[in-house]
Amino acid sequence: MILRFATTQVKSNLGRQGLPRIGATRNYATLKEVETRLKSIKNIEKITKTMKIVASTRLSKAEKANVTASLLSEADKQFFQNAETTNHAKSNEETAASDKVNKELIIAITSDKGLCGAIHSSLARSVRSYLNSINHQCDVVAIGDKIKMQLLRSHPENVKLAFSGIGKDAPTFQESALISEKIINTLDVDTQYDKISIFFNDPVSSLAFESTSKPIFNSSMIAQSPGLGKFDIPQDEDVANDLFQYSFTNQILTAMAKGYAAEISARRNAMDNASKNAGDMISKYSILYNRTRQAVITNELVDIITGASSLD
């Protein structure tokens, strides 16, 4: 009588806890399934922790590249401000917007790697939103496989050129120079487009980033800058073209460096969150495993005691 009561209590308790019930094991996870899943989650936690450590070690290098590129970009910005290229470009844009439809080039920069949250999709949304808001013709250069694949799904007719193998390491001036040379020679950027914009991810802080864009001045805007005489630079077409190519390379390098820093930071945060989630799941599955194991042992003991009592 006592044995029958204990068996009934064990079965009812297991049923209330949502654990395997005697005679209904296929409706719930067996002990082997729980153990296998627990091992896989522990392996995932090891991987995410390792990736977090790798991202943390790369972050300092990415921040150094970002600081170096920002210095070049700031020098570039001050030069154009002193040359009064900025004001001249604004007046040209206002005139062009009122008189004709411009042909524009967008350079969107991400990388080839994932597992870094929504950093790539956020930039793709910004580019798509901009493409849907304009009425003039716009071509896109995609630097990085992630932005290329997302834009090819929504605006395949706009993507004219794409680059792969981006984001494996911190960007360098040589890498950006090769990319800018390929873009200029392939698309004839300086003469074919009235407006050039570059889209990239800007690391606002170690926990946040912002998808932003900025313009790039072509050689005609630079040649017509009123303040070039301050630097004893002649308003010559060849000089303006050289300045454009150098500035174009600098802006690509800055965007790649900022995007790389934002990506590494986002990947570290994503792997940290994944490790925490894996830890929570390990705790839950450890409790489930122990309860399931306890239930299996109790069930076996009940069978043994029942068999022993029947022999008596």
C-alpha positions in Angstrom: 0.0 0.0 0.0 2.8 2.4 0.9 4.7 1.5 -2.2 1.7 2.0 -4.5 1.1 5.4 -2.9 4.8 6.5 -3.4 4.6 5.4 -7.1 1.5 7.4 -7.7 3.0 10.5 -6.0 6.2 10.3 -8.1 4.2 10.0 -11.3 2.0 13.0 -10.5 4.9 15.1 -9.4 6.8 14.4 -12.7 3.7 15.3 -14.6 3.3 18.7 -12.9 6.9 19.6 -13.5 6.6 18.9 -17.3 9.2 16.1 -17.1 9.1 12.6 -18.7 6.2 10.7 -17.3 6.2 6.9 -17.0 4.5 5.4 -20.0 4.6 8.7 -22.0 8.3 9.3 -22.6 7.9 10.2 -26.3 6.0 13.4 -25.4 8.9 14.8 -23.4 12.7 15.0 -23.8 14.4 11.8 -22.7 17.5 11.9 -20.4 19.8 11.3 -23.4 18.2 14.1 -25.4 18.6 16.6 -22.5 22.2 15.5 -22.0 23.0 16.0 -25.7 21.4 19.4 -25.8 23.2 20.5 -22.7 26.6 19.5 -24.2 25.8 21.4 -27.4 24.9 24.5 -25.5 28.1 24.2 -23.4 30.1 24.0 -26.7 28.3 27.0 -28.1 29.1 28.9 -24.9 32.8 28.1 -25.3 32.7 29.3 -28.9 31.0 32.6 -28.1 33.3 33.3 -25.2 36.3 32.6 -27.4 34.9 34.9 -30.1 34.3 37.6 -27.5 38.0 37.4 -26.4 39.2 37.6 -30.0 36.9 40.6 -30.6 38.2 42.3 -27.4 41.8 41.8 -28.5 41.1 43.2 -31.9 39.1 46.2 -30.6 42.2 48.1 -29.5 43.8 47.7 -32.9 40.5 48.8 -34.6 40.3 51.9 -32.4 43.9 52.8 -33.3 43.1 52.5 -37.0 40.0 54.6 -36.5 41.9 57.3 -34.7 44.6 57.4 -37.5 42.0 57.5 -40.2 40.0 60.2 -38.4 43.1 62.4 -38.3 43.4 62.1 -42.1 39.7 62.9 -42.5 39.9 65.9 -40.2 42.9 67.3 -42.1 40.9 66.7 -45.3 37.9 68.5 -43.9 39.9 71.5 -42.7 41.5 71.8 -46.1 38.2 72.0 -47.9 36.8 74.4 -45.3 39.7 76.8 -45.8 39.4 76.4 -49.6 35.7 77.2 -49.2 34.8 74.1 -51.2 32.0 73.2 -48.8 30.0 76.4 -49.4 30.6 76.2 -53.2 29.4 72.6 -53.2 26.2 73.5 -51.3 25.3 76.2 -53.8 25.9 73.8 -56.7 23.7 71.2 -55.1 20.9 73.7 -54.6 21.1 74.8 -58.2 21.3 71.2 -59.5 18.3 70.1 -57.4 16.1 72.9 -58.8 17.3 72.7 -62.5 17.9 69.0 -63.3 18.0 65.5 -62.0 21.5 64.5 -60.8 23.2 61.2 -61.4 24.6 60.1 -58.1 27.0 57.5 -56.8 26.6 55.8 -53.4 29.5 53.9 -51.9 28.2 51.6 -49.1 30.8 50.0 -46.8 30.5 47.0 -44.5 32.5 43.8 -44.5 32.3 40.1 -45.3 31.8 38.8 -41.7 28.7 38.3 -39.7 27.8 37.4 -36.1 27.9 41.1 -35.1 24.3 41.9 -34.5 22.3 44.2 -36.8 25.2 46.4 -37.9 25.1 45.3 -41.6 21.3 45.3 -41.9 21.1 48.7 -40.3 23.3 50.2 -43.0 21.4 48.3 -45.7 18.2 49.8 -44.4 19.7 53.3 -44.6 20.9 52.8 -48.2 17.5 51.3 -49.3 15.6 54.1 -47.6 17.7 56.7 -49.4 17.4 55.0 -52.8 13.6 54.9 -52.3 13.4 58.6 -51.4 15.3 60.0 -54.5 14.0 60.5 -58.0 17.2 60.7 -59.9 19.5 57.9 -61.2 21.7 56.4 -58.6 24.4 53.8 -58.9 25.8 51.8 -55.9 29.2 50.5 -55.1 29.1 47.8 -52.4 32.2 47.2 -50.4 31.8 44.0 -48.4 29.7 40.9 -49.1 27.1 41.6 -46.4 25.9 44.9 -47.9 26.2 43.5 -51.4 23.9 40.5 -50.8 21.3 42.7 -49.0 21.2 45.3 -51.8 21.1 42.7 -54.6 17.9 41.4 -53.1 16.1 44.8 -53.1 17.9 47.0 -55.7 19.9 44.7 -58.0 19.7 47.2 -60.9 21.5 49.9 -58.8 24.6 47.8 -57.8 27.3 48.5 -60.4 30.4 47.3 -58.6 31.2 45.2 -55.6 34.3 44.3 -53.5 34.9 41.2 -51.4 37.6 40.2 -48.9 36.8 43.2 -46.7 37.0 43.3 -42.9 39.5 40.5 -42.3 41.9 43.0 -40.6 42.1 46.7 -39.9 42.0 48.7 -43.1 45.1 50.4 -44.5 45.7 53.3 -46.9 47.1 50.8 -49.5 43.8 48.8 -49.4 41.6 51.9 -49.7 43.9 53.2 -52.5 43.4 50.0 -54.5 39.6 50.2 -54.0 39.4 53.9 -54.9 41.5 53.3 -58.0 39.3 50.5 -59.2 36.1 52.6 -58.6 37.5 55.6 -60.4 38.8 53.7 -63.4 35.8 51.4 -63.8 33.0 53.9 -63.3 34.7 57.1 -64.4 33.5 58.7 -61.1 35.0 62.1 -61.6 33.1 63.0 -64.8 30.1 60.7 -64.8 28.5 61.6 -61.4 27.3 65.0 -60.2 27.1 63.8 -56.6 29.1 61.2 -54.6 28.0 60.0 -51.2 29.6 57.4 -48.9 27.5 55.3 -46.4 29.2 53.7 -43.4 28.7 52.7 -39.7 30.0 55.3 -37.2 30.9 54.0 -33.7 29.1 56.4 -31.4 30.3 54.6 -28.3 31.5 51.1 -27.3 27.9 50.0 -27.1 26.3 51.8 -30.0 26.8 52.7 -33.6 25.0 54.9 -36.1 24.6 54.4 -39.9 25.6 57.7 -41.4 26.6 59.2 -44.7 28.8 62.1 -46.0 29.5 63.7 -49.4 32.7 63.6 -51.4 33.7 66.5 -53.6 34.6 65.8 -57.2 37.4 67.5 -59.1 35.1 70.2 -60.7 34.0 71.3 -57.2 37.6 71.4 -56.0 38.8 73.3 -59.1 36.2 76.0 -58.6 37.0 76.4 -54.9 37.5 80.2 -54.2 40.1 79.6 -51.5 42.7 77.5 -53.2 44.9 80.5 -53.6 45.5 80.5 -49.9 47.6 77.3 -50.3 49.4 78.6 -53.4 47.6 75.9 -55.4 46.8 76.8 -59.0 43.2 76.2 -60.1 44.4 73.6 -62.6 42.4 70.5 -63.7 45.2 68.1 -63.1 45.8 69.4 -59.6 42.1 69.2 -58.8 42.0 65.7 -60.1 44.9 64.7 -57.9 43.3 66.3 -54.9 40.0 64.5 -55.7 41.7 61.1 -55.9 43.6 61.6 -52.6 40.5 62.9 -50.8 38.4 60.0 -52.3 41.0 57.5 -50.9 41.0 59.2 -47.5 37.2 59.2 -47.2 37.1 55.5 -48.1 39.8 54.7 -45.6 38.0 56.7 -42.9 34.7 55.0 -43.6 36.3 51.5 -43.6 38.1 52.2 -40.4 35.0 53.5 -38.6 33.0 50.6 -39.9 35.6 48.1 -38.8 35.7 49.6 -35.3 31.9 49.6 -35.1 31.8 46.0 -36.3 34.4 44.7 -33.8 32.6 46.4 -31.0 29.2 45.1 -32.1 30.6 41.6 -32.4 32.1 41.7 -28.9 28.7 42.9 -27.5 26.9 40.2 -29.5 29.1 37.4 -28.3 28.9 38.7 -24.7 25.1 38.6 -24.9 25.2 35.2 -26.6 27.5 33.8 -23.8 25.1 35.1 -21.2 22.1 33.6 -22.9 24.0 30.3 -23.2 24.8 30.4 -19.5 21.1 30.9 -18.6 20.1 28.0 -20.9 22.8 25.8 -19.3 21.4 26.6 -15.8 17.9 25.7 -16.9 19.0 22.5 -18.7 21.2 21.4 -15.8 18.2 21.6 -13.5 16.1 19.8 -16.1 18.8 17.1 -16.5 19.1 16.6 -12.8 15.3 16.3 -12.3 15.0 14.0 -15.3 17.9 11.8 -14.1 16.3 11.7 -10.6 13.0 10.7 -12.1 14.6 7.9 -14.1 16.4 6.6 -11.0 13.2 6.8 -9.0 11.4 4.9 -11.7 14.0 2.2 -11.8 14.0 1.9 -8.0 10.2 1.6 -8.1 10.5 -1.2 -10.7 13.1 -3.0 -8.7 11.1 -2.8 -5.4 7.9 -3.8 -7.2 9.7 -6.8 -8.7 11.3 -7.8 -5.4 7.9 -7.5 -3.6 6.2 -9.6 -6.2 8.8 -12.4 -5.7 8.0 -12.4 -1.9 
